[in-house]
Amino acid sequence: MSRTTTDAERERKRAEAEALTSNYRAIGPAAVLAALICLKSKDERPSLAGSRAA
């Protein structure tokens, strides 16, 4: 933040960030879980690249 920001501006920005954090906090763990599920399902599929004859 710049040196000219007032206490009121800092408090407003903090409150705004807090509201966004509370709304979107669960996205992080959900995204990790989805990535792990996709990774697992990719490992279970046969690879087409390895089965082609060169």
N, C-alpha and C positions, 0 to 999 in steps of 0.2 A: 504494500500500500504506500501511497505517497505520503510525504510528511504533512501535507495540508489536509488530510482527511480528519474529520472531526470524530469525536467519540460517538455521536449519534449515527454517523455514516457507518462506522465500524460495527456498531451494535446492529444496525439494520442489515448489513451484509452477513453478519454472523447468524442472525435469526433466519435470514433467507436460506443460507447454507444448511442450517439445522433442519429446516422444513424439508428441503430436498433430500437430505441424508435420511431422515426418518421415512420418507416415501419410497426411496429406492435402495435402502439398505439390503434387502433380500435378493436383489439382482445379482450381486457378487457370488454368493454361494450357489445360487441356481445356475448361473452361467458355468461355474466350475463343474457342477454335477452334470449338466447337459454335455459339456465337452468330454467328460469321462465316459458317459453313455455312448456318445458318438464314436469315441476312440475304440471302445470295446466292440461295438457293432462293426467297425471297419476291420478289426482284427479277425472277426468271425467270417467275413466274406472272402471267397477265394480271389486271389489276385489274377487279373487278366494279363498283366504284363509278363508274368513268369511263365504263363502257359503257351505263349506264342512262340512259334519256331522262327528263328532268324534266318 
